[in-house]
């Protein structure tokens, strides 16, 4: 089983990459670095929370595991 700490670190790293991409997309879509950045931060906060919950749920499911 994966530890809670590992799930959180994975989620943070994944969302840091997503934040950078979303900020760039927001900048391109809106033409505003401030608005695009704000969209990216909100998206990342929601995504991070959902990812941690998702990972913790799957950590408790034994289906499909070997061993």
Contact map, one row per residue, 1 for C-alpha under 8 A:
1110000000000000000000000000000000000000000000000000000000110000000
1111011000000000000000000000000000000000000000000000000000100000000
1111111000000000000000000000000000000000000000000000000000000000000
0111111100000000000000000000000000000000000000000000000100000000000
0011111110000000000000000000000000000000000000000000000000000000000
0111111111000000000000000000000000000000000000000000000000000000000
0111111111100000000000000000000000000000000000000001001100000000000
0001111111110000000000000000000000000000000000000001000000000000000
0000111111111000000000000000000000000000000000000000000000000000000
0000011111111100000000000000000000000000000000000000000000000000000
0000001111111110000000000000000000000000000000010011000000000000000
0000000111111111000000000000000000000000000000010000000000000000000
0000000011111111100000000000000000000000000000000000000000000000000
0000000001111111110000000000000000000000000000000000000000000000000
0000000000111111111000000000000000000000000100110000000000000000000
0000000000011111111100000000000000000000000100000000000000000000000
0000000000001111111110000000000000000000000000000000000000000000000
0000000000000111111111000000000000000000000100000000000000000000000
0000000000000011111111100000000000000001101100000000000000000000000
0000000000000001111111110000000000000001000000000000000000000000000
0000000000000000111111111000000000000000000000000000000000000000000
0000000000000000011111111100000000011011001000000000000000000000000
0000000000000000001111111110000010011111100000000000000000000000000
0000000000000000000111111111000000010000000000000000000000000000000
0000000000000000000011111111100000010000000000000000000000000000000
0000000000000000000001111111111110111011000000000000000000000000000
0000000000000000000000111111111110111000000000000000000000000000000
0000000000000000000000011111111100010000000000000000000000000000000
0000000000000000000000001111111000010000000000000000000000000000000
0000000000000000000000000111111110110000000000000000000000000000000
0000000000000000000000000111111110010000000000000000000000000000000
0000000000000000000000000111011111110000000000000000000000000000000
0000000000000000000000100110011111111000000000000000000000000000000
0000000000000000000000000000000111111100000000000000000000000000000
0000000000000000000000000110010111111110000000000000000000000000000
0000000000000000000001111111111111111111000000000000000000000000000
0000000000000000000001100110000011111111100000000000000000000000000
0000000000000000000000100000000001111111110000000000000000000000000
0000000000000000000001100100000000111111111000000000000000000000000
0000000000000000001101100100000000011111111100000000000000000000000
0000000000000000001000100000000000001111111110000000000000000000000
0000000000000000000000000000000000000111111111000000000000000000000
0000000000000000001001000000000000000011111111100000000000000000000
0000000000000011011000000000000000000001111111110000000000000000000
0000000000000000000000000000000000000000111111111000000000000000000
0000000000000000000000000000000000000000011111111100000000000000000
0000000000000010000000000000000000000000001111111110000000000000000
0000000000110010000000000000000000000000000111111111000000000000000
0000000000000000000000000000000000000000000011111111100000000000000
0000000000000000000000000000000000000000000001111111110000000000000
0000000000100000000000000000000000000000000000111111111000000000000
0000001100100000000000000000000000000000000000011111111100000000000
0000000000000000000000000000000000000000000000001111111110000000000
0000000000000000000000000000000000000000000000000111111111000000000
0000001000000000000000000000000000000000000000000011111111100000000
0001001000000000000000000000000000000000000000000001111111110000000
0000000000000000000000000000000000000000000000000000111111111000000
0000000000000000000000000000000000000000000000000000011111111000000
1100000000000000000000000000000000000000000000000000001111111100000
1000000000000000000000000000000000000000000000000000000111111100000
0000000000000000000000000000000000000000000000000000000011111110000
0000000000000000000000000000000000000000000000000000000000111111100
0000000000000000000000000000000000000000000000000000000000001111100
0000000000000000000000000000000000000000000000000000000000000111110
0000000000000000000000000000000000000000000000000000000000000111111
0000000000000000000000000000000000000000000000000000000000000001111
0000000000000000000000000000000000000000000000000000000000000000111
